């Protein structure tokens, strides 16, 4: 994978995540029956949906960012109703503290495949994916111009977990 900057646009960051996942699949590191791209997109939408819905107010600017991410990751351009439904699906787990914690403190399967590839090949794709997820989260957080405690908690908890996972698996993580 090409080394890329955090200063990429949300659509470019989401494509980077999906491309890394597809690369892991092509190299034989994905062992599950469902497509790895579906797993990556599902994670992107759930994570960003939690951030968008964290303040109980989803505005048009936030939805536009999610729409860019979804379109770039899947090639499909969702309607506003589809985007709002995706956010609502993500936020439903917020009603269950255990479910939220499980999501935020679990490494998604697509990323585990990328990590396995990096471990064997000495590449840094997983680190780039975590950096891209951070950039996407920051784009969503900045979209409405407000910072809420719930959004910050989702952001920091999940990304700290992913960085610890990379470190535990022997992949250097830049701060």
N, CA, C and O of each residue as an XYZ file, in Angstrom:
700
protein
N       0.857     -1.170      0.000
C       0.000      0.000      0.000
C       0.900      1.229      0.000
O       1.968      1.236      0.613
N       0.462      2.237     -0.679
C       1.195      3.492     -0.753
C       1.032      4.246      0.561
O      -0.062      4.278      1.124
N       2.111      4.853      1.055
C       2.029      5.658      2.262
C       1.230      6.919      1.938
O       1.556      7.651      1.004
N       0.192      7.158      2.714
C      -0.687      8.286      2.445
C      -0.827      9.158      3.671
O      -0.540      8.727      4.788
N      -1.260     10.361      3.466
C      -1.365     11.352      4.523
C      -2.738     11.331      5.173
O      -3.736     10.986      4.541
N      -2.771     11.707      6.454
C      -4.026     11.868      7.187
C      -4.847     13.016      6.610
O      -6.035     13.141      6.905
N      -4.220     13.850      5.791
C      -4.892     15.027      5.250
C      -5.702     14.725      4.005
O      -6.103     15.637      3.283
N      -5.940     13.460      3.753
C      -6.783     13.084      2.630
C      -8.243     13.365      2.975
O      -8.614     13.484      4.142
N      -9.046     13.466      1.944
C     -10.479     13.689      2.115
C     -11.152     12.403      2.602
O     -10.605     11.314      2.422
N     -12.336     12.520      3.219
C     -13.019     11.327      3.730
C     -13.221     10.225      2.681
O     -13.088      9.043      2.997
N     -13.538     10.599      1.454
C     -13.741      9.558      0.447
C     -12.439      8.807      0.174
O     -12.455      7.590     -0.011
N     -11.320      9.516      0.147
C     -10.025      8.875     -0.081
C      -9.636      7.987      1.094
O      -9.079      6.906      0.902
N      -9.926      8.440      2.304
C      -9.618      7.641      3.487
C     -10.442      6.362      3.519
O      -9.930      5.298      3.866
N     -11.712      6.463      3.159
C     -12.550      5.256      3.168
C     -12.098      4.275      2.087
O     -12.128      3.063      2.303
N     -11.681      4.782      0.935
C     -11.153      3.889     -0.111
C      -9.872      3.216      0.355
O      -9.643      2.044      0.055
N      -9.031      3.948      1.089
C      -7.803      3.365      1.624
C      -8.128      2.177      2.526
O      -7.476      1.137      2.432
N      -9.123      2.317      3.395
C      -9.528      1.237      4.302
C      -9.983      0.019      3.503
O      -9.546     -1.101      3.767
N     -10.850      0.240      2.538
C     -11.387     -0.879      1.750
C     -10.289     -1.503      0.884
O     -10.238     -2.726      0.750
N      -9.424     -0.698      0.304
C      -8.327     -1.235     -0.520
C      -7.392     -2.108      0.307
O      -6.948     -3.155     -0.162
N      -7.089     -1.688      1.533
C      -6.234     -2.504      2.400
C      -6.910     -3.833      2.716
O      -6.257     -4.876      2.735
N      -8.210     -3.794      2.962
C      -8.956     -5.023      3.231
C      -8.933     -5.942      2.006
O      -8.686     -7.142      2.129
N      -9.190     -5.379      0.837
C      -9.177     -6.187     -0.387
C      -7.793     -6.777     -0.646
O      -7.679     -7.903     -1.131
N      -6.754     -6.030     -0.328
C      -5.390     -6.519     -0.488
C      -5.155     -7.731      0.422
O      -4.562     -8.722     -0.005
N      -5.618     -7.651      1.673
C      -5.482     -8.780      2.597
C      -6.237    -10.003      2.070
O      -5.765    -11.132      2.200
N      -7.391     -9.773      1.486
C      -8.167    -10.871      0.909
C      -7.425    -11.487     -0.274
O      -7.294    -12.708     -0.365
N      -6.944    -10.643     -1.172
C      -6.217    -11.136     -2.352
C      -4.974    -11.924     -1.975
O      -4.573    -12.840     -2.693
N      -4.360    -11.568     -0.840
C      -3.150    -12.248     -0.380
C      -3.461    -13.498      0.451
O      -2.549    -14.177      0.921
N      -4.754    -13.799      0.629
C      -5.155    -15.036      1.302
C      -5.321    -14.950      2.805
O      -5.339    -15.984      3.473
N      -5.442    -13.763      3.356
C      -5.547    -13.608      4.804
C      -6.990    -13.515      5.300
O      -7.215    -13.469      6.509
N      -7.944    -13.488      4.421
C      -9.371    -13.423      4.797
C      -9.934    -14.823      4.657
O      -9.917    -15.398      3.569
N     -10.432    -15.371      5.749
C     -10.905    -16.761      5.762
C     -12.413    -16.882      5.954
O     -12.931    -17.995      6.050
N     -13.113    -15.780      6.012
C     -14.546    -15.818      6.278
C     -15.342    -15.871      4.974
O     -14.845    -15.447      3.931
N     -16.576    -16.388      5.024
C     -17.364    -16.532      3.788
C     -17.895    -15.223      3.213
O     -18.051    -15.106      1.998
N     -18.178    -14.236      4.068
C     -18.709    -12.974      3.533
C     -17.552    -12.157      2.963
O     -16.412    -12.314      3.401
N     -17.827    -11.293      1.998
C     -16.761    -10.480      1.411
C     -16.113     -9.551      2.445
O     -16.801     -8.943      3.264
N     -14.804     -9.452      2.394
C     -14.066     -8.602      3.337
C     -14.459     -7.134      3.186
O     -14.490     -6.398      4.172
N     -14.759     -6.706      1.965
C     -15.171     -5.310      1.761
C     -16.460     -5.018      2.520
O     -16.628     -3.925      3.061
N     -17.372     -5.987      2.564
C     -18.612     -5.796      3.320
C     -18.317     -5.600      4.803
O     -18.935     -4.765      5.463
N     -17.364     -6.381      5.323
C     -17.000     -6.250      6.731
C     -16.390     -4.876      6.997
O     -16.708     -4.241      8.003
N     -15.521     -4.418      6.109
C     -14.894     -3.102      6.271
C     -15.942     -1.994      6.216
O     -15.921     -1.084      7.045
N     -16.846     -2.059      5.264
C     -17.889     -1.034      5.139
C     -18.810     -1.066      6.350
O     -19.175     -0.017      6.881
N     -19.183     -2.254      6.786
C     -20.059     -2.372      7.956
C     -19.397     -1.713      9.168
O     -20.059     -1.022      9.942
N     -18.096     -1.928      9.326
C     -17.389     -1.313     10.451
C     -17.321      0.212     10.300
O     -17.580      0.944     11.255
N     -16.978      0.677      9.119
C     -16.925      2.128      8.881
C     -18.247      2.796      9.225
O     -18.280      3.806      9.928
N     -19.333      2.226      8.726
C     -20.654      2.830      8.936
C     -21.050      2.766     10.412
O     -21.609      3.727     10.940
N     -20.770      1.651     11.080
C     -21.133      1.534     12.495
C     -20.329      2.510     13.350
O     -20.890      3.192     14.208
N     -19.029      2.579     13.122
C     -18.168      3.472     13.899
C     -18.543      4.932     13.671
O     -18.735      5.689     14.623
N     -18.646      5.316     12.410
C     -18.982      6.708     12.116
C     -20.412      7.025     12.519
O     -20.703      8.147     12.934
N     -21.309      6.051     12.403
C     -22.695      6.244     12.842
C     -22.785      6.516     14.329
O     -23.567      7.361     14.765
N     -21.979      5.795     15.118
C     -21.945      6.069     16.559
C     -21.466      7.486     16.839
O     -21.991      8.165     17.721
N     -20.466      7.927     16.083
C     -19.967      9.294     16.262
C     -21.025     10.325     15.869
O     -21.234     11.316     16.568
N     -21.680     10.075     14.750
C     -22.705     11.020     14.283
C     -23.865     11.112     15.252
O     -24.370     12.201     15.524
N     -24.286      9.977     15.773
C     -25.450      9.956     16.652
C     -25.126     10.181     18.106
O     -26.025     10.195     18.947
N     -23.848     10.359     18.422
C     -23.422     10.488     19.809
C     -23.995     11.676     20.532
O     -24.137     11.650     21.755
N     -24.330     12.722     19.798
C     -24.885     13.917     20.442
C     -26.393     14.023     20.253
O     -26.984     15.067     20.529
N     -27.020     12.941     19.782
C     -28.471     12.892     19.558
C     -28.955     13.943     18.567
O     -30.130     14.312     18.571
N     -28.045     14.427     17.714
C     -28.419     15.400     16.704
C     -27.559     15.166     15.469
O     -26.355     15.425     15.482
N     -28.181     14.678     14.405
C     -27.458     14.415     13.169
C     -27.814     15.517     12.189
O     -28.960     15.626     11.751
N     -26.822     16.337     11.846
C     -27.122     17.417     10.910
C     -26.690     17.055      9.492
O     -26.027     16.043      9.267
N     -27.073     17.891      8.556
C     -26.839     17.623      7.133
C     -25.350     17.520      6.795
O     -24.962     16.712      5.952
N     -24.522     18.327      7.443
C     -23.086     18.288      7.162
C     -22.496     16.944      7.557
O     -21.684     16.380      6.824
N     -22.899     16.429      8.710
C     -22.434     15.118      9.152
C     -22.901     14.029      8.187
O     -22.136     13.131      7.834
N     -24.142     14.115      7.771
C     -24.664     13.120      6.818
C     -23.920     13.170      5.491
O     -23.691     12.138      4.862
N     -23.545     14.365      5.071
C     -22.770     14.485      3.825
C     -21.439     13.756      3.926
O     -21.022     13.080      2.986
N     -20.770     13.894      5.074
C     -19.494     13.200      5.273
C     -19.722     11.689      5.228
O     -18.985     10.969      4.554
N     -20.739     11.207      5.942
C     -21.044      9.778      5.924
C     -21.397      9.311      4.514
O     -21.009      8.217      4.107
N     -22.122     10.125      3.781
C     -22.473      9.784      2.402
C     -21.250      9.660      1.514
O     -21.173      8.749      0.690
N     -20.284     10.575      1.673
C     -19.029     10.494      0.913
C     -18.286      9.204      1.225
O     -17.788      8.522      0.330
N     -18.222      8.886      2.509
C     -17.516      7.680      2.953
C     -18.192      6.444      2.365
O     -17.527      5.578      1.798
N     -19.505      6.366      2.502
C     -20.246      5.203      2.022
C     -20.112      5.056      0.509
O     -19.868      3.958      0.008
N     -20.271      6.154     -0.211
C     -20.177      6.106     -1.676
C     -18.789      5.669     -2.130
O     -18.659      4.861     -3.050
N     -17.763      6.196     -1.493
C     -16.396      5.840     -1.879
C     -16.088      4.386     -1.544
O     -15.389      3.711     -2.299
N     -16.601      3.903     -0.422
C     -16.313      2.544      0.019
C     -17.087      1.491     -0.764
O     -16.606      0.372     -0.944
N     -18.290      1.843     -1.232
C     -19.149      0.844     -1.874
C     -19.425      1.108     -3.351
O     -19.783      0.193     -4.093
N     -19.259      2.354     -3.773
C     -19.628      2.719     -5.140
C     -21.095      3.094     -5.268
O     -21.534      3.524     -6.335
N     -21.860      2.936     -4.191
C     -23.288      3.279     -4.187
C     -23.475      4.636     -3.506
O     -22.780      4.955     -2.542
N     -24.401      5.415     -4.008
C     -24.699      6.723     -3.433
C     -26.014      6.632     -2.659
O     -27.088      6.651     -3.259
N     -25.934      6.535     -1.334
C     -27.145      6.356     -0.538
C     -27.969      7.632     -0.445
O     -27.452      8.743     -0.558
N     -29.252      7.438     -0.238
C     -30.148      8.575     -0.024
C     -29.991      9.055      1.414
O     -29.396      8.373      2.248
N     -30.530     10.237      1.691
C     -30.492     10.750      3.055
C     -31.222      9.798      3.996
O     -30.776      9.581      5.123
N     -32.331      9.233      3.549
C     -33.083      8.288      4.385
C     -32.240      7.052      4.706
O     -32.270      6.555      5.832
N     -31.490      6.557      3.721
C     -30.622      5.399      3.967
C     -29.516      5.743      4.955
O     -29.176      4.936      5.820
N     -28.958      6.935      4.827
C     -27.905      7.356      5.752
C     -28.450      7.500      7.169
O     -27.817      7.062      8.129
N     -29.613      8.107      7.297
C     -30.213      8.263      8.629
C     -30.535      6.897      9.233
O     -30.368      6.696     10.436
N     -30.992      5.967      8.412
C     -31.271      4.612      8.901
C     -29.982      3.936      9.371
O     -29.982      3.241     10.387
N     -28.891      4.136      8.641
C     -27.597      3.556      9.041
C     -27.137      4.130     10.374
O     -26.635      3.400     11.229
N     -27.309      5.441     10.552
C     -26.939      6.076     11.823
C     -27.824      5.521     12.941
O     -27.330      5.197     14.021
N     -29.119      5.412     12.686
C     -30.036      4.883     13.702
C     -29.658      3.450     14.082
O     -29.709      3.092     15.258
N     -29.281      2.632     13.104
C     -28.851      1.259     13.392
C     -27.621      1.267     14.293
O     -27.527      0.471     15.228
N     -26.681      2.162     14.016
C     -25.470      2.255     14.829
C     -25.785      2.708     16.242
O     -25.224      2.193     17.210
N     -26.676      3.665     16.355
C     -26.979      4.258     17.652
C     -27.795      3.313     18.528
O     -27.801      3.464     19.750
N     -28.482      2.346     17.932
C     -29.276      1.425     18.749
C     -28.402      0.658     19.731
O     -28.862      0.298     20.815
N     -27.141      0.401     19.367
C     -26.289     -0.290     20.332
C     -25.913      0.612     21.495
O     -25.499      0.127     22.548
N     -26.054      1.926     21.315
C     -25.729      2.859     22.393
C     -26.678      2.697     23.582
O     -26.361      3.128     24.690
N     -27.829      2.085     23.358
C     -28.774      1.844     24.445
C     -28.301      0.737     25.380
O     -28.817      0.591     26.488
N     -27.326     -0.036     24.935
C     -26.796     -1.150     25.719
C     -25.303     -0.913     25.968
O     -24.485     -1.122     25.072
N     -24.949     -0.481     27.170
C     -23.539     -0.177     27.455
C     -22.589     -1.342     27.141
O     -21.470     -1.114     26.679
N     -23.018     -2.572     27.383
C     -22.170     -3.723     27.081
C     -21.948     -3.866     25.582
O     -20.844     -4.191     25.144
N     -22.990     -3.625     24.797
C     -22.868     -3.726     23.336
C     -21.931     -2.644     22.802
O     -21.117     -2.907     21.917
N     -22.045     -1.437     23.335
C     -21.161     -0.349     22.905
C     -19.724     -0.702     23.247
O     -18.828     -0.564     22.414
N     -19.506     -1.156     24.474
C     -18.156     -1.511     24.889
C     -17.595     -2.653     24.037
O     -16.425     -2.632     23.656
N     -18.435     -3.649     23.740
C     -17.990     -4.756     22.886
C     -17.563     -4.247     21.517
O     -16.526     -4.661     20.997
N     -18.354     -3.353     20.929
C     -18.013     -2.817     19.620
C     -16.708     -2.020     19.685
O     -15.810     -2.225     18.870
N     -16.611     -1.124     20.646
C     -15.457     -0.226     20.723
C     -14.166     -0.948     21.096
O     -13.077     -0.495     20.745
N     -14.282     -2.066     21.801
C     -13.097     -2.781     22.292
C     -12.871     -4.112     21.584
O     -12.227     -5.011     22.124
N     -13.398     -4.228     20.386
C     -13.197     -5.423     19.567
C     -12.538     -5.002     18.263
O     -12.918     -4.007     17.646
N     -11.554     -5.771     17.863
C     -10.897     -5.514     16.582
C     -11.764     -6.128     15.489
O     -12.062     -7.321     15.540
N     -12.173     -5.333     14.501
C     -13.024     -5.885     13.451
C     -12.272     -6.958     12.654
O     -11.061     -6.852     12.459
N     -12.983     -7.978     12.199
C     -12.329     -9.076     11.473
C     -11.501     -8.625     10.268
O     -10.427     -9.176     10.029
N     -11.975     -7.639      9.507
C     -11.209     -7.197      8.336
C      -9.847     -6.666      8.762
O      -8.849     -6.888      8.075
N      -9.801     -5.956      9.908
C      -8.534     -5.413     10.386
C      -7.630     -6.528     10.911
O      -6.410     -6.450     10.768
N      -8.206     -7.549     11.510
C      -7.401     -8.693     11.949
C      -6.712     -9.357     10.762
O      -5.563     -9.785     10.874
N      -7.396     -9.445      9.637
C      -6.785    -10.017      8.424
C      -5.634     -9.138      7.938
O      -4.591     -9.645      7.525
N      -5.824     -7.839      7.987
C      -4.770     -6.906      7.560
C      -3.573     -7.017      8.512
O      -2.423     -7.010      8.072
N      -3.847     -7.118      9.802
C      -2.773     -7.268     10.785
C      -1.980     -8.544     10.516
O      -0.749     -8.527     10.545
N      -2.670     -9.640     10.256
C      -1.984    -10.908      9.966
C      -1.084    -10.767      8.743
O       0.036    -11.279      8.729
N      -1.569    -10.080      7.724
C      -0.770     -9.849      6.531
C       0.470     -9.019      6.872
O       1.575     -9.342      6.436
N       0.288     -7.968      7.638
C       1.417     -7.117      8.023
C       2.449     -7.887      8.836
O       3.653     -7.725      8.637
N       1.977     -8.721      9.748
C       2.902     -9.494     10.576
C       3.776    -10.411      9.714
O       4.982    -10.521      9.935
N       3.168    -11.050      8.757
C       3.905    -11.993      7.924
C       4.779    -11.300      6.888
O       5.878    -11.766      6.590
N       4.304    -10.208      6.348
C       4.999     -9.552      5.243
C       5.828     -8.339      5.645
O       6.581     -7.802      4.833
N       5.691     -7.904      6.900
C       6.452     -6.741      7.351
C       5.944     -5.426      6.777
O       6.696     -4.456      6.682
N       4.682     -5.392      6.397
C       4.079     -4.175      5.844
C       3.403     -3.374      6.962
O       3.383     -3.804      8.116
N       2.853     -2.215      6.613
C       2.254     -1.317      7.603
C       0.823     -0.917      7.236
O       0.377      0.182      7.566
N       0.128     -1.790      6.569
C      -1.233     -1.472      6.143
C      -2.183     -1.245      7.315
O      -3.008     -0.333      7.271
N      -2.078     -2.059      8.356
C      -2.992     -1.926      9.498
C      -2.828     -0.572     10.181
O      -3.812      0.055     10.575
N      -1.595     -0.129     10.315
C      -1.356      1.183     10.912
C      -1.995      2.275     10.051
O      -2.587      3.215     10.581
N      -1.879      2.156      8.745
C      -2.482      3.136      7.844
C      -4.006      3.105      7.935
O      -4.656      4.147      7.840
N      -4.581      1.911      8.119
C      -6.038      1.803      8.263
C      -6.482      2.490      9.551
O      -7.467      3.228      9.544
N      -5.776      2.263     10.653
C      -6.144      2.904     11.913
C      -5.994      4.423     11.791
O      -6.819      5.170     12.317
N      -4.969      4.871     11.116
C      -4.797      6.305     10.887
C      -5.942      6.852     10.031
O      -6.444      7.946     10.290
N      -6.350      6.100      9.023
C      -7.478      6.516      8.178
C      -8.769      6.573      8.996
O      -9.556      7.509      8.847
N      -8.991      5.579      9.858
C     -10.179      5.605     10.716
C     -10.166      6.833     11.621
O     -11.206      7.447     11.859
N      -8.999      7.183     12.115
C      -8.868      8.378     12.934
C      -9.215      9.634     12.130
O      -9.936     10.508     12.612
N      -8.701      9.715     10.910
C      -9.009     10.855     10.047
C     -10.483     10.951      9.715
O     -11.048     12.044      9.686
N     -11.107      9.815      9.466
C     -12.548      9.802      9.181
C     -13.344     10.251     10.404
O     -14.292     11.028     10.293
N     -12.947      9.752     11.565
C     -13.636     10.141     12.797
C     -13.498     11.642     13.042
O     -14.462     12.305     13.424
N     -12.307     12.168     12.823
C     -12.115     13.612     13.010
C     -12.954     14.422     12.026
O     -13.470     15.483     12.377
N     -13.090     13.931     10.802
C     -13.933     14.628      9.814
C     -15.381     14.660     10.273
O     -16.058     15.678     10.128
N     -15.860     13.552     10.827
C     -17.236     13.496     11.326
C     -17.385     14.397     12.550
O     -18.360     15.141     12.661
N     -16.426     14.331     13.459
C     -16.502     15.153     14.668
C     -16.483     16.643     14.344
O     -17.150     17.434     15.012
N     -15.730     17.025     13.332
C     -15.621     18.438     12.967
C     -16.794     18.928     12.123
O     -17.010     20.135     12.005
N     -17.543     18.017     11.543
C     -18.582     18.394     10.580
C     -19.636     19.320     11.164
O     -20.074     20.255     10.493
N     -20.053     19.077     12.408
C     -21.105     19.927     12.969
C     -20.554     21.038     13.860
O     -21.321     21.845     14.385
N     -19.243     21.090     14.034
C     -18.634     22.160     14.802
C     -18.828     22.057     16.298
O     -18.500     22.990     17.031
N     -19.361     20.929     16.764
C     -19.571     20.738     18.202
C     -18.826     19.492     18.654
O     -18.747     18.503     17.926
N     -18.289     19.549     19.845
C     -17.628     18.385     20.436
C     -18.421     17.967     21.669
O     -18.572     18.740     22.615
N     -18.915     16.756     21.649
C     -19.690     16.231     22.777
C     -18.890     15.140     23.475
O     -18.097     14.441     22.844
N     -19.098     14.999     24.760
C     -18.371     14.011     25.558
C     -18.586     12.602     25.008
O     -17.640     11.816     24.942
N     -19.809     12.276     24.615
C     -20.112     10.941     24.106
C     -19.336     10.646     22.818
O     -18.817      9.546     22.632
N     -19.268     11.638     21.942
C     -18.533     11.457     20.686
C     -17.049     11.245     20.963
O     -16.416     10.372     20.369
N     -16.506     12.042     21.862
C     -15.100     11.927     22.209
C     -14.799     10.563     22.813
O     -13.755      9.974     22.530
N     -15.704     10.058     23.642
C     -15.505      8.752     24.276
C     -15.489      7.637     23.230
O     -14.669      6.724     23.316
N     -16.381      7.702     22.249
C     -16.403      6.703     21.173
C     -15.091      6.755     20.405
O     -14.469      5.723     20.153
N     -14.679      7.948     20.039
C     -13.447      8.157     19.275
C     -12.239      7.595     20.012
O     -11.506      6.764     19.475
N     -12.034      8.053     21.245
C     -10.818      7.667     21.963
C     -10.823      6.194     22.357
O      -9.795      5.527     22.246
N     -11.940      5.684     22.808
C     -11.991      4.284     23.240
C     -11.675      3.337     22.090
O     -10.867      2.422     22.246
N     -12.297      3.545     20.950
C     -12.100      2.625     19.830
C     -10.684      2.734     19.258
O     -10.023      1.720     19.033
N     -10.233      3.939     19.030
C      -8.906      4.090     18.424
C      -7.795      3.673     19.379
O      -6.780      3.133     18.938
N      -7.966      3.910     20.670
C      -6.976      3.416     21.632
C      -6.937      1.894     21.629
O      -5.864      1.293     21.686
N      -8.113      1.273     21.563
C      -8.147     -0.200     21.493
C      -7.396     -0.694     20.252
O      -6.568     -1.600     20.344
N      -7.684     -0.101     19.100
C      -7.047     -0.551     17.862
C      -5.538     -0.340     17.907
O      -4.780     -1.198     17.454
N      -5.101      0.775     18.440
C      -3.645      1.029     18.554
C      -2.990      0.028     19.503
O      -1.894     -0.460     19.229
N      -3.655     -0.279     20.618
C      -3.114     -1.288     21.548
C      -3.044     -2.654     20.868
O      -2.089     -3.403     21.075
N      -4.039     -2.976     20.068
C      -4.047     -4.249     19.346
C      -2.862     -4.320     18.389
O      -2.178     -5.342     18.326
N      -2.616     -3.258     17.654
C      -1.470     -3.249     16.743
C      -0.173     -3.433     17.515
O       0.687     -4.223     17.124
N      -0.040     -2.708     18.596
C       1.176     -2.788     19.402
C       1.354     -4.193     19.971
O       2.458     -4.736     19.940
N       0.284     -4.782     20.486
C       0.359     -6.135     21.051
C       0.739     -7.168     19.998
O       1.339     -8.195     20.318
N       0.392     -6.899     18.751
C       0.703     -7.835     17.654
C       2.026     -7.498     16.975
O       2.359     -8.060     15.932
N       2.787     -6.560     17.585
C       4.127     -6.262     17.107
C       4.215     -5.299     15.952
O       5.217     -5.259     15.238
N       3.162     -4.517     15.766
C       3.158     -3.528     14.698
C       3.364     -2.162     15.328
O       2.572     -1.736     16.170
N       4.417     -1.479     14.927
C       4.722     -0.163     15.501
C       3.607      0.807     15.186
O       3.061      0.816     14.083
N       3.280      1.615     16.162
C       2.222      2.608     16.007
C       2.807      3.981     16.299
O       3.413      4.200     17.347
N       2.619      4.902     15.358
C       3.044      6.284     15.571
C       1.974      7.011     16.343
O       0.784      6.801     16.106
N       2.377      7.861     17.261
C       1.394      8.662     18.015
C       1.142      9.967     17.334
O       0.347     10.772     17.818
